[in-house]
Amino acid sequence: MTANRIRIKKSVGPFWRWTINFMVGCDQCLYCYNKRWNWARGSPRIKTDLSLLRKQAESFEWSPGPSAMCTTLYDVLTSSSHDPFHVSSLSTAVEILRLLANTPVASHLRVLTKMALFNPPRCGGLWGMTITTLNGAVARLLEPLASPPHERFNALQNWAQRGHKLWLSVEPMLEGMHLHDLIWSLERLGVHPQEVWAGRLNHRHLSTKAAEYALDDAEIVRQFEEARDSFPEIRWYLKREVRA
Ligand code: SF4
């Protein structure tokens, strides 16, 4: 059944050139950007057929190409429409990472999650964690099914110890986020992210409850510039919709 096939798909967005999505109905966060689309609503549905992905991955040929905002080396994202390590899709994600590990995709993979997965399968690429706030209560309220911030820290430390290259997504920036302190704390744990992406909460599509906790653009820019100037060895990206 083609609907059940997992594939490497050309991305229409500006940040990466390919995506690997294998679930719809991700429900970890109240502020989910995807909930504006009908297809993203409802309970989690997982794709499991790896046959096409295996073929695509084995014959994958990467060459530098344009992407509006992102460094182009790590431009196969898993996943753009859900958390790959969502409790419903975790076993499939592990299978996918094992499958990709020995293919040309591995060194161009960009992983992004809010779940503290320890001892993940060894697979190349850039491993990313989303951290939106350092306030556990705010995270519990707005990201009720994701790992608490301190567990995400522990997972990042585990990944660093296992030799993974790392990045951070700090989006949306919520009350309790202190970007400089976040990086400083992680560095003390031996976590040295290569990239940090920061962004705002998209109010137009979101619940007013989540909007109450969103930092305003001026504060996002202030924190971004402070952290960027303090840690110049990191590549910093501020999403274009944030206005100074
Ligand atoms: S992890 Fe991402 S896709 Fe899932 S609910 Fe949160 S914002 Fe939406």
Boltz pocket constraint, residues with backbone or C-beta under 6 A from the ligand:
constraints:
  - pocket:
      binder: B
      contacts: [[A, 26], [A, 27], [A, 28], [A, 29], [A, 30], [A, 31], [A, 32], [A, 33], [A, 34], [A, 80], [A, 81], [A, 82], [A, 83], [A, 114]]
      max_distance: 6.0
